[in-house]
């Protein structure tokens, strides 16, 4: 299921012009100080590893690494937007009491991407991301969901920067994008990321439990922290704006949702087993093996490259096997 989800997302993202990147799972303390994760997110990170008199951390997010990729070469206004995508493994120290099956884990693989764009491109890029969410939800027949515009709670001063002008400017950009598409949403204070407002997608499981499955965030802090800029038409350096998005969230949580959503009865393309071969009796085993080999070697457009087939060679009666 993980392979198929990744294969699907890579096809969609390629159509939308994303560039696939890969980055390290560990980095020096200085990177996460610069990104703000250590000041704002430390309690959710693993303890540092001391190597050569320096502290290294397992990454809780992919964004600082993608920012370094963006910084590795100069950019012009003609280059933007740039969309970096990575199936990035990240590590978060969830408290033991909060762990919950596949829903909340400490090691997770995110369908992550970061879009570096000009301010005049934000509206269009944000809408593209929302439309991508809609495309996935239609494919998986997800109808019971809601969207929340998560804003800061400035009474909690330790969690958010006090740059109220940029908070309002970016929040208004999200409102304009959402309103122009006509999607309903509600606003809630206190759930924003430390670096900017976001749209959270809340879905309901088959058991009636609501939880956040994915998010789309607008980041105004990273450009100044990392000096993420581009040469504008005037020849002057101007800051980009960063959109963080993960339409499928994490593999773990999305698969947990799909297990409940489909009740185990997956659509054929996503099912771990496409075909099960059940011989009538032992004398048909040789032929069943030939069929198994033929199906296994058949080429189809799926992540595994062929038909996922299993052969039941147990000694049970045929009716019991069925």
N, C-alpha and C positions, 0 to 999 in steps of 0.2 A: 504494500500500500504506500509506503514511504517512497519507493522508487517511482511508482506511477504518479504520485502527487508532484514529485520533483520534475519528472519528465513533462507533465502537463504545464507546470508553471514556466519551465524554460521555453516551451513553445510559445506561450502567451507573451512572455517577456521579450522574446526575440522579435515578435511581431510589433511590439511597442518600442523597440529600439534600445533595449537595455544591453549593457556590456557586462559580461560575467567576469568577476574578479575573485581572487582568493587571498586571504590574509591570515596572519599567525593567531594562534589561540592564546598567546601569552605576550605580555609587553612590560616594559619598564614602568615604574611608578610615575615617572614624569609625564607619560602620555595621558594617564588617567587624572592626573592633577590638572593638566592643560584642558582636558575635555570637561572637567567638572564632576566626573563620576566619583572621585574620592571625596571631594567636599560634600556632595549631595547624595551619594548612593552607596557610601562605604558599608553600611550595615547589611547590605544585600550582596556584598562581594566576599569572596573567600579571602582568608588571611594571606599575606604576601609570602613569597618564597625568596629567601635571601641567597643571592648568587653574586660572587665577586664584589661583595660589599654594596650591592644594590638590591632594592626590592623589586620583584617581578610579581605581576598579578595575572591570574586567569581572567580572560576578558568576560565582562558581564554583558557587553554590547559589541556590535560590529562597527558602529559608526566612527569611533576614533580612528580605526584602521583605514576605513574608506576615505576619511578626510586626508590621511597621509598620502593615499594614492592620488587624490585630487591635487594635493600640493606638490606632487613629484614633478609636475611640468607646468609651464605657464599656459594660461587660457585667454582666448579672445571672446568677445561677445558673440562672435560667429560660431564658436564651439558649443554654445549652450542651447538647450539643456544637455547635461551629461547624466546618464542614469546608470549607476553601478549596482549590480545585484550579486548576492552571494548566499548560498545555503550554508549559513554560518553557525557553527557550534559555539554556544556560549554557556557560561557557568554562573549560577546565582545561588547564594547561600540562603535558601528558604529555611525557616525554622522548622524543626521536625514536626511540630504540631500542625503546620500548614500544608505539609506534603499530602497529596491525595491522588493515588494511582498515576495515571498519565496526565491528569488535569493540571497538577502542580508538581513539578520535578526540579531537581537541582542542576541537571545537565540537559540542555534543550537545543534543538536545531531549528533556526528561524528562517522563514522565507523572507529574507531581509533585502532591502534595497534603499539607496539614497540618491535623491535627485538634486543636482546642483543647477540652479536656474537663476535667471534675472528676475527682478521684482515684477516686471511686466509679463513674465511667463508663468507666475505662480498660479493664477486663476486656471489657466488651461491645463497645467500639469496636475494640479490638485483634482480637477474634474476627471482627467484621464485615470487617475488612481481610483477614484470612486466608481467610475465605470468598470474598471477591472474587477473591483469587489463585486459589482452587480453581475458581471459575467460569470464569476465563480459561483455566486449564490444561485443563479439560474441553473447552472450545470448540476449542482448538487441538490437542487430543489429545496433550498433554504428560504423559507418564507416568514418564519416567526423571528424577527430580529428588529432592533431599534438602534438609532445612532445618537450619540451624545457628544456635544462639543464640550470638552473638558477644559476648564479655565483655572487659573491659579486662585488660591485663597491667601491673600496677602497678610492675613493675621498669622499665618504659619510662615514667618519670615525666614526660617532656617531652610526651608525647602525650595524657595523660588528666588530668583534674582529680583531686585527692586526696580528694574527698568520698565516702568509702567507704560511708557510711550510705545515701546516695541511690543509689549504684551498686547496692547489694544490694537496696534496696527496689524499684527499677524492674525489676531482673532477675527478682525474685520475682514481680512483676506479670505479666511475660511468661510465666514458667513456669506460673503458674496458668491463664492464658488458653489456652496450648498444651495443657496437661494436660487441661483440661476438654473440649477438642475431640477429644482422642485422637490428635492428629497426632504421629508420631515425629520427634524432633530430637536433635541432639547439641550439646554445649557446647564452645566453643573460646575460649581466651584470646588476646587480642592483636589481635582484628579488630573490636572495637567502634568506633563513631563516637566522636569526642572528647567528645561531649555526652551519651552514653548507650548502653545495650545495644541490640541489634537482632537481628532474625531475617533471615538471608540465605537466599535461594532459589538453590540451585546446580542447574543443569541440565546435561545431557550432550548435546553436538552429535552429528550423524550420524557424525562422524569419531571420536567417543569422547572429545572434549575437554570437560573440566568448566570452567564459569565461572559467576560470579554474574550472574544475569539481573535480579534485583530485590531489594528490601529493605524492611523495615518496622522503624522505629526509635522508641525511646521516649526523649524528651528532657526531662531535669530541669534543665538549665542555662539554657535560653532564658528561662523565666519569671522567673528572678532577674535575668538580664542585661538583659532588655527590660521588666521590670516588667509581665509579662503576668498580669493578675489579673482577678477578677470579684467582685461583691458577693454574698456568701453569704447563706444564710437568716437568719443572726444579724445581718446588716447590716455585718459586717466584710469587708475585702478579703482574698481568699484567692488563692493562686497556682493557675494552671491547669497541666495537664500537656500536652505536645505530642507527638503521634504524627506522624512523617514516613513517608510511604508512596509507593511508585511501582511498582505491580504489573506494569506493562509495561516498567519500567526506562527505557532510552532508546530512541527510535525506531531509532537506528542499530544498536545491538546486537541489539534484538529482531528487526529485519528480517533481519540477518545470520543469526540463529538460524533464522528461518522459512525462509530460502532453503535452508539445509541440511536442515532438518526435513522440508520438503515436496519436496526435490529439484527445486525449480522448478515442480512440479505443484501449484499453489495451489488451494484450494477456490474455486469460481466467484465467490463474493461478494468474495473478497479478491484475485482475479486482476486484474492490470493491464488485461487484455483479456478481456471477457466473450464477445464474438462476433467472429469473423474471417470476412469475406465474400470468397469466392474465385469470380470469374466464370469460366465455362467457356472463354470466348474474348472477344476485344475487342468483339464485337458485343453482348455482354451487359453492357457497362460501364454504359450509361445506366440500365438496370434495377437493377444492383447499387448505383448511387449513390442511387436512390430508396429501396432497402431500407436503405442506410446512414443516410440522413436520417431515415427513419421510426424506426429503432432508436435513433438518437442523441437524438431528441426525446422518446422514451418516458420517462415518469416512473416511477422505481422508488425504493425506500427504500435508497439508498446515498449515500455522501458526495458523489459527483459529480452526484447528482440525476437520473441517467439511466443507460442501458445504455452501457458502455464498448465501443465497436465500432470496428473497423479494416477498411479496404477495401484489398485487395491488387491494385494496378493495374499491377504489374510485367509484363514481357513474357515471363516464364517460362511453361512448360507448366503446366496445372492440377495434374497429379500432382506436379510438383516443388514447387508452392506448398503443396500439402497436406503 
